[in-house]
């Protein structure tokens, strides 16, 4: 006779089918990138996310390019959510928000410090009515201190945190980063903190307040490049730093066709393989020297070598060699790679394209994208 599954095991199976965060209600008042990314990751794994937007909507809704009637940006940061427009300066809008918060587990907001208090929805006010809520504020520089009210997006935060100083070319001129790292770091830290607070609530029965600053989130990422500055010494410079362009085997090289390739690992074993194949094992001691001037002759050799073939010829040449080598691809090339399809990282559904979640659980079914919300008023 077949055993009947216990209630707990059936609940566990249903939980996995619905997602790890099934039963968690999130009220999201954030716009643009950090907050919406945080709540999208929660929605991807089963949380009920209600996106509260101003009457005109999240500005990301209208940012080109558009696919299936919505911004690709907006769809890839707000899928799986419900959307509602509320005027929080009106009694009706505030009443509707209070109704949403009455049984919410999480509230996310990304206004400038002080705005939520003026509107009557700061943490103390919300927690007084819903003590179990986990309330997360995301800002550039935190809720208190001399920089709290300074306006800033990602670029300014990267500039003030020191990262832009090493995002430079050979001429030392900083350039606009290709990745909004401060935004992304805040979203990831915010997600981690919210989940920790939800776990803590299981023990105490009370929620908590989380102050996430983009600056605070970005700064720890400098540990591997700015150790000397952290301990009170000089700041790193790219051309003398092993991870920033001063090492031959952690560098970018131009190819014959004007494209680029990289050597992306510093272990001497990879240098030995490559220099043996190039019949220049005599240069191996240079790969073990300090970054900067001592490695310059090796960098120059590799620069002239890579200039002799096209990028794709080098890809073929390296195919049978155990070297940390990669071609520099544009996004079209990157997204069209076979392994992107194999891992299901770019999904086409509902007449639109989505980048799949990075989190994967063995117990859950293959992820399928949900629609982004229309704006309900």
N, C-alpha and C positions, 0 to 999 in steps of 0.2 A: 504494500500500500504506500502510495506516494505521500511523503510528509507535507503537511500544510505549512506554508511559510509563516513565520511569526509576524506579528503586527509590526515589530520594530524593523525586521528585514524588508517587509513590503514598503514601509515608510522610507527606508534607506534607498531602495530601488527607485521609488518615485522621486525622491530628493535628487538623485543623480540624473534622472531623466530631465528634471526641470532646471537643474543647475545648482551649483554649490550655494548660491545666495538666494535661492527660492525662499519667499516669505519675508525678505527684507525690503522695506519701503524707503525709497530715497526721494527727497524733495531737493531738486537741483536748481539753484538760482544763478548759476555761473554761465558765462558767455565765452566765446572765442576758443581757447585751447586747453589750459591746465585742468580746470574743473570739468568741462565736458569730456575730456579724455578719461579722467578718473571715473566719472559716472557711467561712461560707455563700457568700461571694463567690468563694472558691476552689472550693468544690464546684460552684457554678453554672457554672464554666468547666472542669470536667473533673477536678479533683483528687479523689483518694480521701480522704475525711475520716472518721476514726473518732472519734466523740464518746464520750469516757470520762466517765461520770457516777458520782456517789456512789450507794450502794445505794438510796437513796430517790429518786434521779433529779434532774434539773435542776428547781428550783422553778418555772421558767417553764412546765413541762409542764401544771401544774394551774391556771394563771391564766386566769380568764374573759376573754372569751367562748370557748366551745369549739365547734369545728366538725369534723364527721366524726371525733369521738372524741378530738381533740387541741386544745390551746390554739391560737388563731389566732396569737398571739405566737410560740409555740414553732414552729409550722409555718413561719412566715415568716422565722425565723432559723436553722432547722436542717434545711431540706429538702436532700435529696440526700446526707445523711450516713448512716453506719452508727452504731448506738448500742450501748454495752455498759456495764453497771454493774460497777464494781470497788471493793472495799474496800481502799484503799491502806494501811490499817493492818494488813492480814493478809499473811502470806507468799504465799498463793495470789494475792491481788490484785496484789501487787508483781511476782511472777513473770510474770503475764499482761501487765502493763504493759511490763516489760522485753522481752517477746517482740514486742509491738507496735512498740516503739522501735528494735528491732534493725535494721530496714531503712527506717525512717521518714526522710523528707526534712525535715519540719517538726514542731515541737512547740509548742503554744500552751498557756499556763497563766495563770490569773487569781487564784491564791491570794494571801493577804497575804504580804508579804516574809518569808522564812525558813521558810515551811511546806514548800516543796519540798526544801530542804536537810535538814530534820528527817526527811522521808520517804525521803531517799536519792536523790532525782531532780532535784537542782540541775543547772545546766548543766555544771559540771566533771565530775560523775559520769556524766551521759548522754553527753557528748562523748568521754569516755574510752573508751566502748564503741562509739560511732558518731560519728566525727570529722566526718562530712559533714552532721550535723544542723544545721538553723537553728532555734534555740530562742528563743521570744519570750515574755517575761513582761509581763503587763498589770496595772497597779495604779493606785491613785489618785495617789500622789505619788512613785513610783519605788522602786527597791530599796534605796537608801541615803539617809542624811541624817536630819535631826531629824523630818521628817514621814512617813518611810517607813512607820511602824507606826500612823499615825493612821487610824482607820476613816472611810470616806467613800464616798458614792455621788455621782451626778451633781450634785445640788443643792448639796451642800457644796463640791464642786470649783468650781462656777460662782460660789459666794459668795466663796471665798478667792482666786479669780483676778480678781475685779473685775467680771466680767460681770453679776452679779446687780444690782449698783449702778445699772446703766443699763437693766435690764429692769423699768422702773417706769412708773407712770401719772402723770398730771398732778399728783397730790398728792405725788409723790416716793417713794411706798411701793413697794419692790420686790415683785414677784409671782413665783410659781412659774413657771418657763419652760415653754412648751408643747413644746419640743424638748429631749431629753437631749443637748445639744451636746457635753459633755465625753466622754460615752460614745461618741458617734458619731465624734468627732474621734480618739479613741484607736483605735477599730476601723479607721478609714481610714488613720491613720498606721501602725498595725501592719501592715496589708496592704502598704502601700508599702515598709516596711522589710523585711518578709519577702521580697518579690519582689526587692528590691535585693540582699539577702543571697544569694538563690538565683542571681542573675546573677553575683555575686562568686564564688560557689562554682565556677562554670564556669571561672574563671580560676585559682583557687588550689587547688581540690580539697577545701577545708575549709569547714565551715559557720561559723556565728557566733552570738553572743548578742545579743539585742535587748531593751533595757529601755524599755518604753513606759509613760509615765505619763499619766494623763488630764489632770493639771494642765499638764504640759509640752505636750501636744497642743493644749490649748485656748488657751493664752496667746498664740501667734502670731496668733490670729484677731482680736486687738484692734488691730492695726497701723493700720487705717483710721479708728478712732474715738478712739484713746488716744495719738496721736502726741505731744501735749504732755507727758503723763505719762511716756511712754517716754524722752523726752529730759530728764526730771528736773523737769518742771513740774507744773501742776495737773491733777487728774483731770477728765475730761469730765462734764458734766451733760446729761441728755437734752434738756431744754428749750432748751439753748443749742448743741446739736450738730446739725450738718446731717443726719447719717444717723440720728438718734435722736428726731426729733420737733420740732426747732427750725426746720425749713425748710418753707415752705408747700407746695412741690411734692414733698416726701418725707414724707407725712403721712397720717393716717387721719381720715376724716370720717364723721359719723353722718348717715343719710338720714331722710327723713320717716317711714318705717315702722320706725324703730329699728334698722335694719341699718346696714352700714358699707361704705364704698368707700375706695380709696387712690389717691393720686397717687404714682407710684413712680419718678420720674426727675427729676434736678435740672437737666438741660440747659435753657438759656433758650429754645431753639427750641420746646420743648413748652409752656412757660409762655406764649409768644407766641400759639401756636395756640389755647390754651384761653381766654386773656383776650380775644383778638379775638372768639371765638365768643360770649363773655359780654358783649361790648361794654364791656369795662373795660381796654382796653389802657393806660390811664393808670396802672394799677397795676404794669405790667411792671418798672419800676425797682426795686420792692420785692423782686422775685424774685431780683435780682442782689446784694442786700445780704447782710451777714453773718447767719448763723442766729441765732435768739433774738429779742430785743426788736425789732430793726429789721424783722423779717418778721412781727411779730405782727399789724399791721393787715391784711396780705394773708391770713394764716391765718384771721382773724376773718371776712373777707369770704367766703372759700371755705366756712367752716363754716356761715355763714348761707345761702349759696347751695345747698349740698348738702342742707340741711334742707328744701328746698322740693319735692323729688321723692322717690319711693321708690327703693330700690336698683336694681330692675329697670328703672325708667324712665330712670335715669341710664345704665345699660348700653346701652339703646337709643339714647339721645341721643349717647353717645360713639362709636357704631358706625361713623360715617363721619369721625371726627376722629383725626388722627395725634398722640395724646397717650398717654403711659404711664399708663394708668388701668386699674384692676381692681376688681371687686367683691370683698368679703371673703366667702369661702365657708366653710361648715362641711365636714367631711370627707365627709359623704354627698353634698353638692353637688359637691365637688371630684372625687370618684371617679366620679361619673356624667357627667362632661363628655365630649362627643363626642371630643375630641382624646386623652383618656385611652384610649378604645377604639381610636382610629385607631393609636396608637403601641403598643398591646398592653401597657399598663402595669399593668392589673389583669386577671389571668387566672383563669378558673374551670376547674378540673380535679380529678379524683379526689374529687369532692364537697366541694371546699374552694376558697377564694379566696387568691390569692397576688399580692403586689406584685412585678412583674418586675424583673430586674437592670437597673441603670443602664448597665452596660457593654454595648456592642453592637459586634460585629465583622462586617464585610461577608462575610468568608470562612466564617462559621459559619451553620448553619441557625437558623431561628426557635426561640427558647427555649421549652421546655416544662417546667413544674414537676415536680419529683420529690417523692415522699413524704418526710415527716420520719420519723425512725426510731422504732420501738418500742424499749422498754428491755429489752435481753437481759441475762440474768444467768447 
